[in-house]
Amino acid sequence: MNKKELAAKLAKKAGLSQVKAMECVNAIFDANPGNGIVAMELDAGHKVVIPGFGTFSAKKRAARTGTNPASGSRITIAAKSYVRFKPGKTLRERIEA
C-alpha cells in the first residue's frame, strides 16, 4: 500500500473527501523538514507511541570500526541516527496469528 492508497482507504472509512484524507496522511507522515507530526517529534528526540500499534523512536549508533569486504582493510564507520519502529503487542499478535 502506498500513501495514495492509504488516503483513499481513510477517505472511505472516515467519510472524508480524498483531498482531506491526503491532507491528514501528509500531516502525520510527511518526512520533509518542518512537516509531518511523527518526523517532527522524532527530530525533537521524543518517542511516538500509538498504543496497540507500535512505537517510533530515534536511536543513535556510535562510530565504529569495520572491514571493507572488497579489500579487507579496516575502515571507520561514522556515527549516525536512525529511526526504529517497535510493533505493539496487539499488532504483533495479529500478524503472528
DAGITA-V376401 format. One line per field, one symbol per residue. psi: psi as a letter, one per 20 degrees, with the letter a starting at -180 (. if undefined). A space follows every 10 residues. Layout:
BEGIN
psi->???
END
This chain:
BEGIN
psi->pahghghghg gghikrqhgg ghggghhgip jqpirogghh hhhijqqopo phgappqpqp pqqrpapohg ijqpqppqqr qrpppoqrgg gghghh.
END
